[in-house]
């Protein structure tokens, strides 16, 4: 809330679409965190964009304001900070201060969730933070809008001649797209509990080569984490043995 006041004082206004481009995000509240909104063309995200066809759609986004406008253009409710209505938080880069601050708050909320039993109708609670979860890559939001729009091209026109696409949305026809797999988060989100397939390869979305590359990357990261854990355990055991023999 403090950040919003500061932007208003400098003449900043929430970007709002003059006309909707789609109803893909109707009813979805999305927070876009300040940060670096830039797609590295050598990254797996860009490779996915080329393979799945959403790369061109992402070209209009180069800042958080562009991201907020994109959300509005596709029927979503853009937000600057999380509220009880927030469905998703997106960010630019894992190293962005706002992204790191969000994860710090999420970690605290997860530790204190069981001890905070008081409910609030207005203030954000630990349970709310855990429900909202980690920070999703901004490119994921672009990808699901593209995926939904592609699927919507096959929707039928209503008997009264109305366009059913304009009366539909991701939350109504493809709600699984609002539950990103682990590979679509900035950093490792500690709140992911759903089964999103083997090493993040989803069984709910179309799979292309880059998805398997992400899976291999996830395997490598898991091996590194396990190796670090084993090395710490071996050091602790050696210390125990030395101290115990003395």
C-alpha angles and dihedrals in degrees: 000000000000090000092052092054091050092053092048090052090057092052095260117150130194107261109248128186118243088212134006119253093196143345092237095121099034110154094006116127110209128184115208111199122213112258148092111330102187129130115217105220090212093055129102088245091061091044089053090049091055094046097045096037104242099107094097091050089057095054093086092061116086102135143026089262089056089051093050090049091049090054090051093046091058097047100265128131109245116213136183097208137018121274135172088272096053114122100177141009119210129189142181107234137001091238095055111120093231091052092050091047090052091053091048089054091046092051090051091047092052092052094047099036096101094044094052106074097153115107124215128198093204114015120078109253131201088256090055092051092050091048091052090047130180133346115281122214110260089229090064091063090051091048096053092047088053092045092050094046090051091050091044091062087076095052115117126243113248122255090251090056095256121139107249091198090069089053095049136071144177091268090056103040106018107025091153088071088067089064105071121202119242093266092064096062127093101245124342109317109215092202099064109115104149122104104254097171131263109337092338098312102138124218090199099066136050110275125221133177094273090060090062090048088055088049092053089048090051091050090053092050091048091051091051091051091049091048091052090050092049092049091051091049093049091050091049091049093050090050090049092049093050094046092043094052090051 
